[in-house]
Amino acid sequence: MSHEPDVFGYLATSKISEITTALLDDSTKETYANKSNVKFWKGPISIWATVRASRTYPGGLEIPETGAITQTSVTAGESEDLRPTGTELWRVKGIFAVAVGGVATVNVGYTDGATVVLIRSGITIATAGTIIDLNEIAAPPISLSNTLWLTLTETGGVNNVTFQTAYFKVSL
C-alpha cells in the first residue's frame, strides 16, 4: 500500500474554476521530484495543462465569437471600473468616449483595486465623441482581468461621459 501524496487528493474538493496557481503550488509544496515519485508529478502537470487549456484559447488568441462592446457611464467627478468578471481575460480593441452635456475631461489608469497607475490623463472628450488611442495609452494589446483592470475617471466635475469599449475574450 502506497503512502505517497496524491495531488488529486489535495484537490478533490475543488472545482476547476476555483483552482489557482497558488493552490497548485500549495498542493505540491511538501514534495520533491525524484525517480520514485514520477507518478505523483504526472498529476500536477496534467492539472496544470487542463487548467491552462480551459482558461486560454490556444496561444492566448482572441476567441472570435466572444467579441462584444460594453458601455460604461461615468458621472461627473466620479470613477467607474472596466473590469471582467470571474476568470475572463479581455483584450481591448478600442475605446470611444462621448461627453454628455458639454466637453468633459477624463483620466484612464490601470488598477488592482488598491493602487492606480495613471496611463493617460487630461483627455478632452467632446460631445461628438473622442477616440481614445490605445497606442498612446500603453503598449498594445491592452489586456484586462479581474485582478488588473481599467479605471475611468471624469475629472472636470461638470459633464458625464459614456465610454464604449470593444473587446474580445481571451480566456473563459
Buried (B, 14 or more C-beta within 10 A) or exposed (E): EEEEBBBEEBBEEBEEEEBEEEBBEEBBEEBEEEEEEEEBBEBBEEBBEEBEEEBBBEEEEBBEEBEEEEEBBBEBEBBBEBBBEEBBBBBBBBBBBBBBEEEBBBBBBBBEEEEBEEBBEEBEBEEEEBEBEBEEBBEEBBBBBBEBBBBBBBBBEEBBBBBBBBBBBBBB
